[in-house]
Structure formats: C-alpha cells, structure tokens
Amino acid sequence: MSALDRDRWNELCRGARSEAAAQWYDRLLELYSEPHRHYHNAQHITDCLKEFDSVRDAAQEPLAVELAIWFHDAIYNPRAGDNEERSAELAAQFDEKIIDALLERGLLIGDAPAFAELRDRDERLRERASGEREVLPSKCHDVKVFPGDVLHFVTWGGGGWGDPLERDPALVELEVRRGLVTDEGARRYGVVVGDSGVDAAATEALRAELRAARPAELPVFDMGPPIEELLERCEAETGLPAPKRPQWA
C-alpha cells in the first residue's frame, strides 16, 4: 500500500482535533489505496503535492489549493463520469473543526471563499429511515423517496425559514468569522459583531430598532426584490452584465 504523507496532512490540519485529522487521513488513504487504481492513487497525490510545492509561492490561497489536491481524486470509478463531483461532495463533509483551524490560518483571502464547495457546506443528502445517509449530486431530480426518508438540501446565501431577527446571534457570528456573511450582512439579522464576538447589548438595541421599523405581521415567504430591481443592480453587485431575457421568435 502506497502511503500518503501523514506528517504533511497533520501539518495541514494543525490546530484541529488530532483524532478528527487522523480519521480523515485514514479514510483518504483507504480510498487512494483501492486496488483498481493505477494512476489516481496515493502516489499521484504525493506527486501533485510535490509539483505544487514548486509553485506554492505563486498561489493566492495555498491552503485551499493543497486541500483540493488531497481530495480531488478521492472518489474514483473508472467507469463513471462524475468522480470529481463526488470527490467535491466528500470534501463538503470535511470536519468542521478542521475547517475552523484552516480559516484561522488563512484559508480565505478577503471576503471570497477559497474552497467554495467545502466552505459553503452546500450539500444534498437522502437520509433513509434506517439512518443510512446518501450524498446526492449537486443537480438532481426525480429522487425516489420512501416512507420515513428525509431529503436534506443544504445551501447558503439564499432565503431562509423564519424570522431573521430570531436567528441565534452566535450562529450569525460564526458565519461572519467563516467569511460567509460580512459584518454589514450580520446587521440584517440584527446582530452586531465586534472584534471579541457578538456585542449583546448593541444586538438587542439593533433588533428592537429593526422590529419597530417593519410591519407587525410578516409574510410567510419573503421573495426579495422584484426581478427588475435585481437586473438593475446586477452589474454593480457582481461585476457582470445583467442577463438578458430570451427573445422568442
């Protein structure tokens, strides 16, 4: 069995729980040691990391690149065409404490997620009544379910369920720390985040102010601004021109 560099993996996961790092190392080693692999194996990962070391200084987000190398061929079926997607889905299950450790060491540059699939926790799962959990593709339909099954579609950056002013301030602060929400975005939840975490008094005051300024009864679904407004703001907010409506002949 070809070995992955355990010391290097431990260094990558430095600051996280050692048992979590060890479990993920063992899992990756088992996957990359599958007997049907002739190229996408542990030696391939070692070679990729060696090549990366020669250009590491040119990478804007070296930790993100290195983590992507470790995972990029984790799932490999020579007869399948979705190996990369399934490898990314495996990476999306990566231990949260390790992600926190990586964040503290600069996994993010500026406000942009460096390892989007991993950071966003964007995943779709089918949980069987038996407790078995199956990762679903990023885009799927006609998913068969049976009595007792639960579908989990976890995403971020879109709408939510419930009153934003009732969201746990600690969870909002966690999303700010992870780079998923800006300080200004946190204020839309009525949460004021400072250098030392949530400012409880300021948060309570801001939430009272926001509640006083909105209707007493909220709609069940907040669909956001109309499409015309979104199109008008598109270029300013994304740097890309607004999509054009299709013209049907």
Contacts in CASP RR format, 6 or more apart in sequence:
PFRMAT RR
TARGET T0000
AUTHOR 0000-0000-0000
METHOD contacts of the structure
MODEL  1
MSALDRDRWNELCRGARSEAAAQWYDRLLELYSEPHRHYHNAQHITDCLK
EFDSVRDAAQEPLAVELAIWFHDAIYNPRAGDNEERSAELAAQFDEKIID
ALLERGLLIGDAPAFAELRDRDERLRERASGEREVLPSKCHDVKVFPGDV
LHFVTWGGGGWGDPLERDPALVELEVRRGLVTDEGARRYGVVVGDSGVDA
AATEALRAELRAARPAELPVFDMGPPIEELLERCEAETGLPAPKRPQWA
1 29 0 8 1.000
1 33 0 8 1.000
1 42 0 8 1.000
2 32 0 8 1.000
2 33 0 8 1.000
2 41 0 8 1.000
2 42 0 8 1.000
2 43 0 8 1.000
2 46 0 8 1.000
3 29 0 8 1.000
3 42 0 8 1.000
4 25 0 8 1.000
4 28 0 8 1.000
4 29 0 8 1.000
4 32 0 8 1.000
4 42 0 8 1.000
4 45 0 8 1.000
4 46 0 8 1.000
5 46 0 8 1.000
5 49 0 8 1.000
6 25 0 8 1.000
8 49 0 8 1.000
9 21 0 8 1.000
9 24 0 8 1.000
9 25 0 8 1.000
9 28 0 8 1.000
9 70 0 8 1.000
10 18 0 8 1.000
10 21 0 8 1.000
10 25 0 8 1.000
12 63 0 8 1.000
12 66 0 8 1.000
12 67 0 8 1.000
12 70 0 8 1.000
12 102 0 8 1.000
13 20 0 8 1.000
13 21 0 8 1.000
13 24 0 8 1.000
13 98 0 8 1.000
13 101 0 8 1.000
13 102 0 8 1.000
14 101 0 8 1.000
14 105 0 8 1.000
15 101 0 8 1.000
15 104 0 8 1.000
16 95 0 8 1.000
16 97 0 8 1.000
16 98 0 8 1.000
16 100 0 8 1.000
16 101 0 8 1.000
16 102 0 8 1.000
17 95 0 8 1.000
17 97 0 8 1.000
17 98 0 8 1.000
20 95 0 8 1.000
20 97 0 8 1.000
20 98 0 8 1.000
21 95 0 8 1.000
21 98 0 8 1.000
23 95 0 8 1.000
24 94 0 8 1.000
24 95 0 8 1.000
24 98 0 8 1.000
28 70 0 8 1.000
28 71 0 8 1.000
28 74 0 8 1.000
29 42 0 8 1.000
31 74 0 8 1.000
31 75 0 8 1.000
31 76 0 8 1.000
32 40 0 8 1.000
32 41 0 8 1.000
32 42 0 8 1.000
32 44 0 8 1.000
32 45 0 8 1.000
32 73 0 8 1.000
32 74 0 8 1.000
33 41 0 8 1.000
33 42 0 8 1.000
34 41 0 8 1.000
34 76 0 8 1.000
36 76 0 8 1.000
36 78 0 8 1.000
37 76 0 8 1.000
40 73 0 8 1.000
40 76 0 8 1.000
44 73 0 8 1.000
45 69 0 8 1.000
45 70 0 8 1.000
45 73 0 8 1.000
48 69 0 8 1.000
48 72 0 8 1.000
49 66 0 8 1.000
49 69 0 8 1.000
52 59 0 8 1.000
52 65 0 8 1.000
52 66 0 8 1.000
52 69 0 8 1.000
56 62 0 8 1.000
59 65 0 8 1.000
60 109 0 8 1.000
61 106 0 8 1.000
61 107 0 8 1.000
61 108 0 8 1.000
61 109 0 8 1.000
61 114 0 8 1.000
61 115 0 8 1.000
63 102 0 8 1.000
63 105 0 8 1.000
63 106 0 8 1.000
63 107 0 8 1.000
63 114 0 8 1.000
64 107 0 8 1.000
64 114 0 8 1.000
64 115 0 8 1.000
67 91 0 8 1.000
67 102 0 8 1.000
67 107 0 8 1.000
67 115 0 8 1.000
67 118 0 8 1.000
68 91 0 8 1.000
68 115 0 8 1.000
71 87 0 8 1.000
71 88 0 8 1.000
71 90 0 8 1.000
71 91 0 8 1.000
71 94 0 8 1.000
72 84 0 8 1.000
72 87 0 8 1.000
73 83 0 8 1.000
73 87 0 8 1.000
74 87 0 8 1.000
74 90 0 8 1.000
74 91 0 8 1.000
75 83 0 8 1.000
75 86 0 8 1.000
75 87 0 8 1.000
75 89 0 8 1.000
75 90 0 8 1.000
76 83 0 8 1.000
76 87 0 8 1.000
77 83 0 8 1.000
80 86 0 8 1.000
82 137 0 8 1.000
85 137 0 8 1.000
85 138 0 8 1.000
86 135 0 8 1.000
88 117 0 8 1.000
89 117 0 8 1.000
89 123 0 8 1.000
89 135 0 8 1.000
89 137 0 8 1.000
89 138 0 8 1.000
90 135 0 8 1.000
91 115 0 8 1.000
91 117 0 8 1.000
91 118 0 8 1.000
92 117 0 8 1.000
92 118 0 8 1.000
92 120 0 8 1.000
92 121 0 8 1.000
92 122 0 8 1.000
92 123 0 8 1.000
93 123 0 8 1.000
93 135 0 8 1.000
94 118 0 8 1.000
99 107 0 8 1.000
99 118 0 8 1.000
99 119 0 8 1.000
99 178 0 8 1.000
100 178 0 8 1.000
103 177 0 8 1.000
103 178 0 8 1.000
103 179 0 8 1.000
107 114 0 8 1.000
107 115 0 8 1.000
107 119 0 8 1.000
108 114 0 8 1.000
108 119 0 8 1.000
108 178 0 8 1.000
108 179 0 8 1.000
111 179 0 8 1.000
111 182 0 8 1.000
113 119 0 8 1.000
113 120 0 8 1.000
113 179 0 8 1.000
113 180 0 8 1.000
116 122 0 8 1.000
119 178 0 8 1.000
119 179 0 8 1.000
119 180 0 8 1.000
120 155 0 8 1.000
120 156 0 8 1.000
120 180 0 8 1.000
121 154 0 8 1.000
121 156 0 8 1.000
122 138 0 8 1.000
122 154 0 8 1.000
122 155 0 8 1.000
122 156 0 8 1.000
123 135 0 8 1.000
123 152 0 8 1.000
123 154 0 8 1.000
124 135 0 8 1.000
124 136 0 8 1.000
124 137 0 8 1.000
124 138 0 8 1.000
124 140 0 8 1.000
124 151 0 8 1.000
124 152 0 8 1.000
124 153 0 8 1.000
124 154 0 8 1.000
125 133 0 8 1.000
125 134 0 8 1.000
125 135 0 8 1.000
125 136 0 8 1.000
125 151 0 8 1.000
125 152 0 8 1.000
125 154 0 8 1.000
126 133 0 8 1.000
126 134 0 8 1.000
126 136 0 8 1.000
126 143 0 8 1.000
126 145 0 8 1.000
126 149 0 8 1.000
126 150 0 8 1.000
126 151 0 8 1.000
126 152 0 8 1.000
127 133 0 8 1.000
127 134 0 8 1.000
127 149 0 8 1.000
127 150 0 8 1.000
127 151 0 8 1.000
127 152 0 8 1.000
128 134 0 8 1.000
128 146 0 8 1.000
128 148 0 8 1.000
128 149 0 8 1.000
129 146 0 8 1.000
129 147 0 8 1.000
129 148 0 8 1.000
129 149 0 8 1.000
136 143 0 8 1.000
136 151 0 8 1.000
143 151 0 8 1.000
145 151 0 8 1.000
156 180 0 8 1.000
157 180 0 8 1.000
159 222 0 8 1.000
163 218 0 8 1.000
164 188 0 8 1.000
164 189 0 8 1.000
164 190 0 8 1.000
165 189 0 8 1.000
165 190 0 8 1.000
165 207 0 8 1.000
165 210 0 8 1.000
165 211 0 8 1.000
167 189 0 8 1.000
167 191 0 8 1.000
169 189 0 8 1.000
169 191 0 8 1.000
169 198 0 8 1.000
169 200 0 8 1.000
169 203 0 8 1.000
170 198 0 8 1.000
172 181 0 8 1.000
172 186 0 8 1.000
172 189 0 8 1.000
172 191 0 8 1.000
172 193 0 8 1.000
172 198 0 8 1.000
173 186 0 8 1.000
173 191 0 8 1.000
173 193 0 8 1.000
173 197 0 8 1.000
173 198 0 8 1.000
175 181 0 8 1.000
175 186 0 8 1.000
176 182 0 8 1.000
176 183 0 8 1.000
176 186 0 8 1.000
176 193 0 8 1.000
183 193 0 8 1.000
183 194 0 8 1.000
186 192 0 8 1.000
186 193 0 8 1.000
187 206 0 8 1.000
190 203 0 8 1.000
190 206 0 8 1.000
190 207 0 8 1.000
190 210 0 8 1.000
191 198 0 8 1.000
191 203 0 8 1.000
191 206 0 8 1.000
192 198 0 8 1.000
192 199 0 8 1.000
192 202 0 8 1.000
192 203 0 8 1.000
192 206 0 8 1.000
193 199 0 8 1.000
231 242 0 8 1.000
231 243 0 8 1.000
232 242 0 8 1.000
234 240 0 8 1.000
234 241 0 8 1.000
234 242 0 8 1.000
234 243 0 8 1.000
235 241 0 8 1.000
235 242 0 8 1.000
END
